[in-house]
Structures are given as C-alpha cells and as structure tokens.
Amino acid sequence: MDTKCAGDIMIPLEDYPHIPYWFTLRQAIAAIEKSEISFRGKKSLPRALLVFDEKYQLTGIVRRRDILRGLEPGFLAKKPTAGERKLFDVDVDPDLAELSFAKDIESIKERAEVRISEVMAPIIGTVNHGDHLSKIIYVMLSKDIHLLPVTKNGKVVGVVRSVDVFNEVADLLL
C-alpha cells in the first residue's frame, strides 16, 4: 500500500475556517463558533483559525487557547519580568477571580476588541502538496504543532491536521 501525500489528506483551504489579521478577538470567537469541518464523512469543530493578510498571504494561526489568553484579566495574566524578583512562589488562585468577576467582565469585553494579530502565533512549518506522510509526521513532531499548512506553487491550498495524520497511520497499521 502506498503512503499518501499531503494533497491526499489535507482539508482544502476553502473548507477550513480562516480570518483576516485585523479581525478582533470577538470576531474570531464568532468565526470558530459558527465553523464546522466536514472531512471524510466526519464532522468536527476547529481547534484553530488560519490568519491571512490583505494579499491573502498566510500570516499566522490562532488557537482557542490563544484567544482565551488574549481575554484573560490582567491580574491573572501578569508574569514577573526578567528583572522582577518573585517574592513568593505562589500561583494566583483562580477562585479569587470570582470575587471581582462583575468588574472583570467589563475588562474581558474591552479585551475582546483587540486585533487577532496581537495574539496569533506565527506559522512555523509547512509542507508541500506532494510531500509524503513521513515528512508530514516529521514536521508536526519536530515543530510540536497539530495543524500544518499545505502549499502548492507557493500558495496555501489547505491544511493537514494531526488527527487526520493519525487516522492515516492507523489505516496503514490496522
């Protein structure tokens, strides 16, 4: 049995949710909430959105956790800088957030208007349309990523997800 290449197991770009870099966190949340991926008879929710510039060049990826981190109230998100001395090695108790939630909800609503470009991660790996399964696995593992853009003639044409790579490996072995 021949192993497949990226073009065989990718989700075409038009079927994967993506947004422009100037969208806000609120707009990104809406895009994820309304998205559903249908691939090989299975439906799933996206774990991330692709982010493009005005020339339709891929500039980054934003995961659900990146969005949540962008909405995080300041007192939970603050980390000591390199020069700051940490007096106590104590984590912030998330239950303390309940004490001021009404106040913090306003802060979250304000943060929801931040551009997605401020929280997105850069693209750190891609594969070509004709690259075989072994290269896809290598790139995903070496870069510790679960979503890999697929390019053809210098343009992004789709994405390969780790779940789909895993299913291909399972088909080969079982």
N, C-alpha and C positions, 0 to 999 in steps of 0.2 A: 504494500500500500504506500503510495507517495504521500509525503507530508505536504501540507498546504502552505500557501504563501499568504502574506498579509492581505493581499487583494481578495483572497478567497474567504477570509474570516472577519474582515472589517465590517463595521457598520458604516454605510455611506454617509458622508458629511450632511447631506440634506435630511437624513433621518436621525441625526444626533443633535441635541439642543446646543445652541450657541448664541452668543450675545455680543454686542459691541462694547468696547472698553469704557465708554462713557456712561453705560448703564449704572444705576445706583444699586446698593445692596437690596433695597426694596424690590427693584425691577428684576434682579437676579433671583430673588426668592420666588417671585411670581412666575418666572420662566421655569424654574425647577418644579414648582407646584403643579404647573399645567402640563408638564412633559411626561411622556411615557414612551419607552423604547420597545418596539416590536422587532424581535430578531429570531429568525428560525422557529417561528411558532410560539416563542416565549415572550412574555411581557415583563418589563422591569422598569424601575424608576432610576433616573440618572443619579450618579453619585457626584457628578461634576458637570460644569458647563465649559465649553471652549470659548475663548475670548478673542475677538478679531478687531483689527483697526479699520479705519475708513477705506483702506485699499484692499480689504478682505484678506489681509495677511494675519496669520495666527500669531497672537502676542502672548497668550498665557492660558492658564486653566484656573478655574476657581471651584474648589470643593465645598460641600455643605459646611464642613468644619471651618473653612476659611471665612465664610460668610458669618457664621456664629461668632468667630473670634473678632471679626470686624464690628459686631454689635455689642460685644462684651463691655459691661460697665467699667469705667476707668479704674476703680479701686481693686477690681478683680484682675485686670489685665496688667497692672503696673508690676514690672520686674525691676530689681535693682540694676543700675547701670554698672559698668565695669569699675568705676571709681567709688561707688557707694559701698559702704560697709553694711553687711546684713547683721543686725543685732541679734536677732533670734532666728533660728531655723524652723519657722512655723509657717505652714501653709495657711492661706486665707480660708476661713471656714465658710463654705458656700451657703450654710444656713443663715449667716449674717445678712446675706442679700435679701432675705425675706423681710428683715426689719425695715428696709428702705425701698422695697420693690415699687411702690407707687411713685416715688421720686425717680427711681432708676428707669422706669418705663418711658419717661419723657426723654431721658438720655438715649435710650435704645432707639426711640423714634427719630431723634436727631441723627444718630449714627446711621440709620437706615438710608439717609440721603447721601452718604459717602459714595464716591465712584468705586466701581468694582476694581478698577485698575490699582487701587490702593491696597487691596487685599489678595489679589490674584497671585498665583505662582508662575514663574517663567516656564517655558517649555524646555525641558532638559534632555529630551530624547525623542527621536522619530525613527520610523522605519520606512523603507521604500515599498511601493506596491508589490514588487516581485520578491521581497525578502522572505526567506523560509521561516518556518515555525521556530527552529532552533535560534535564529537571530532575534526573533521577537522575544523569546523567553530570556535570552541573554540580556537584552537591553532593559527589559522590565525588572529583572533581578538586580542588575548592576546599578541601575538608577533608582531602585526602590519605588517604582511607580506602577499604578494599576491601569492607567489609560495612556495609550500610545498613539499619537497622530500618525497617519499613513500618508505619504506624499507620492505624487506621480508627476513627473516633469516639473518639479519644483513647486507644485501646488498641493495643499492639503485636500485629500479626496475622501478621507474617512478616519475612523479610529478603531483600534483593537483594544478590547477590554481584557483584563486578566481572567475574568470568568469564562470568556469565550476561548481563550488560550487553554485554560484548564480543561474545558469540555473537549477540545481537540486532542489533548494529551490522553484524556480518559478514553476517547474513541480509539486511539491507537493501541492502548494497553488492555482494554477490556473486551 
